[in-house]
Amino acid sequence: MSGKSETAKQGNHGERLSVFEKVGYGLGDTASNLFWKTFEFFLVYFYTDVFGLTAKSAGTLMLVTRIWDAINDPLVGYVADRSRSRWGRFRPYLIWMSIPFAITGMLTFYTPDLGPTGKLIYAYVTYTLVMMAYTAINIPYGALMGVISSDSIERTSVSTYRFIAAFCGGIVVQYCTLGMVAFFGGTETRVIDGVSQDVVLNEQRGFFLTMVVFSIAAVLLFFITFLTTKERVQPIVEEGSTFRADLKFILTSLRLHQVLLCGLALLACLATAFSLDKVVPILIGYAVLSVLSLGVRAVALQRFSDETETSTFELDFNDLLSNRPWMVLFVFGLLQLSGLFIRGGAILYYFKYYCGDASIAPTFWVSGSFAAIAGMLLTKPLTRIFGKKVLMIGMNAGVAALTGAFFFLGPDQINMMLALQVAASFVGGPIPVLLWAMYADTADYSEWRSGRRATGLVFAAATFSQKMGCAVGAAMTGFALDFYQYAQPIDGADQMQSETTLRGLQMMMSLIPATFLFLSAACLLFYGIDKHLTEQIESDLQSRKLKEG
């Protein structure tokens, strides 16, 4: 199809999307968050206190399973950018992948009757599969926001609806999960340390059936998103390359090889908590694989010597690495999500052991979610005043300061904990809205500079950054619990925690995540797309498309 016919599909530049379509798009993230928030708040707890893994094993699992993402995430983005159907490039994945996502989600929270080794293998397989399914549906879903409108402000509005809907999914998880686990698992009243408490009889069955309910709901919501949205933005010029040309690039690009190998080496170091006796073998392995890549390149250059076509995947990859604003957002997402997941993973342990009452956790979560939604409603007017960059820096620094203040609270200061949570969530409410709108802006920036658009790859790499941040945060939760000598339940009976453990839980709720959040705010100082440049990019791209038309 010619570039002229493609641009004819752009529609009106200033076209306003209906509330119906914005809500429909947002429900896709409600579906995703029925899984994502369950992973954030309950997965480490499930693995340690229900499934039966050690805290260190759970932390290692979170990182090792990310190795495949280094290949899987860009592969999905590459395929999505080149998909063609009468429903568009990205929308069909909401139908194709929703059921596999649901099934793998259920299996992740199923506890098989296996020994320790069998359980560990099962956990690795199921968590890898659910993250693959998450990638296959969420990269196209995220990229859909980049093509639903060509207007930056309208995309920010769509992003606002998206994340309000996402937080609604999070509220369901936060408020309902423990109650549903108790309902499906059955309860009885027991006297523990002189206090009557309701104890869940079968948490394994409770978590699995709870996830079954969430999975069915997610499938229905993804179908609604598919039916209510439309793709409007197309590349200025249709480009393509043969599989042979793309394969030549993959086999011969030392730059690509080094990005992958450095990432794998870093993951391996993180997975071993930078243990000195493991770092040297990892570095040796990195050196060996680097030499091997030189051999692969030499053989491939000879084998593909007759291939002269330029790979569009190579162009996409080079555009991505030269896109400085995107690189900044990549690092930002990694740091910010690491901090949030460390804290999110610690909350249930914090209230259960530091405060002595796990039932406070749902109130804590839900109050924060409602405050975040209230903050999101201010995203559009605040963006118009300050621009995305300045607003993001200020909000992240504010959330970091409020999070760090938890360090000074005693276990009986519940009202102050709730107040700080509400304040931090309100201040940080617009952050996820702006972040994904900013990713869409970096796709525009790339097209503005190079004349090419690779929305799927941009969002694939963004999703990889998000998943890596969550994996690092979740892994550090497990490693920190192990470091602070967390005592896991024995035969379902909770153990008394030492002062070291309690102090560690306090750190995991305050200073540790606050450090990551301050670093993420500082990172944004290097983000080069300000309010003025955003307006210029939008105007220039529209002018180009009108000329092409």
Buried (B, 14 or more C-beta within 10 A) or exposed (E): EEBEEBBEEBEEBEEEBEEEBBBBBBBBBBBBBBBBBBBBBBBBBBBBBBBBBBBBBBBBBBBBBBBBBBEBBBBBBBBBBBBEEEBBBBBBBBBBBBBBBBBBBBBBBBBBEEEEEEBBEBBBBBBBBBBBBBBBBBBBBBBBBBBBBBBBBBBBBBBBBBBBBBBBBBBBBBBBBBEBBBBBBEBEEEEEEEEEBEBBEBBBBBBBBBBBBBBEBBBEBBBBBBEBBBBBBBBBBEBEBEEEBBBBBBBBBEEBBEBBBEBBBBBBBBBBBEEEEBBEEBEEBBEEBBEEBEEBBEEBEEEBEEBEEEBBBBBBBBBBBEBBBBBBBBBBBBBBBBBBBBBBBBBBBBBBBBBEBBEBBBBBBBBBBBBBBBBBEBBBEBBEEBBBBBBBBBBBBBBBBBBBBBEEBEBEBBEBBBBBBBBBBBBBBBBBBBBBBBBBBBBBBBBBEBBBBBBBBBBBBBBBBBBBBBBBBBBBBBBBBBBBEBBEEEEEEBEEBEEEBBEBBBBBBBBBBBBBBBBBBBBBEEBEBEBEBBEEBBEEBBEBBEEBE
